[in-house]
């Protein structure tokens, strides 16, 4: 896992980066589960826990055989990654945090049309789209500062036009 050389923000393909973040948080499939939801489940947690300021990295008591160790290690790794997400969410600009977390994390607007959500938030659709896109870019840029996680980066540069994000399949979460 090597990070690319220093990323210049002018080289950022904003549309592709926004697409990577949207894809990670988008609920899909028959059971409407996003890759973010799978990460939260992997931690033995729930999105309700995101509202709590207290987090513990200690795993639950378990057997000491190899399969249990592997599960505990995966849980600890997943929780560490989730803690990065939480830190990013907590430090997002207020205007971005409300729309991004409300839509993707808290699922406050379950099964609502985007135009209805915009009305509830008091924005016109184009302004809400702009705020959401900026929130996704802010998330991707801030996530990029952390190394060693399953998802190396959400960022896509204009030079490569190839996403460097990887799915959580490597954690057996597909």
C-alpha positions, 0 to 999 in steps of 0.5 A, a space after each residue: 500500500 503505497 500512497 501516490 506522491 504528493 497529491 496536488 488539489 488542482 489535479 483532483 478529478 472532483 466528479 470521480 472523487 464525488 462518485 467514489 464517496 457516493 458509491 461507498 455510502 449509497 445503499 444498494 441491493 435487495 436489503 439496502 445496505 451500503 459499504 459504510 453500513 457493512 463497515 459499521 456492522 463489522 465493528 459490532 456497532 450501529 449508526 446509533 453509536 455515532 451519536 455518542 461521544 464515547 468510543 472504545 477500541 476494546 473488543 468484546 470477550 471471546 475465545 482465544 483460538 485462532 478463528 476468534 483471534 482473526 475475528 477480533 483483529 478484524 473487528 479492531 481494524 474495522 473499528 479503527 477505520 470507523 473511528 477515522 470516519 467518526 473523526 471526519 464527521 465530527 470535524 466537517 463544516 457544519 453546513 456539510 455535516 448536516 446534509 451529509 450525515 443526515 442523508 448517508 449516515 443517520 438515514 433521516 430521509 429514508 425513502 424520500 425524494 431528493 427534491 422533498 429533502 431539499 425542501 425540508 432542509 430549506 435549500 433549492 435543489 441546485 444549492 443542496 446538490 452543491 452542498 452535498 458535492 462539497 461535503 463529499 469532496 471534503 470527506 474524501 480529502 480528509 480521509 486521504 490523510 489516513 494511511 493503512 486502511 482498507 480504502 486507500 483513497 476516495 480521491 481520483 486525479 485528472 492524470 490517472 482517471 482511475 479510482 484508487 478506492 477499493 471495496 470492502 471485499 478484502 475484509 470479507 464484507 461483500 
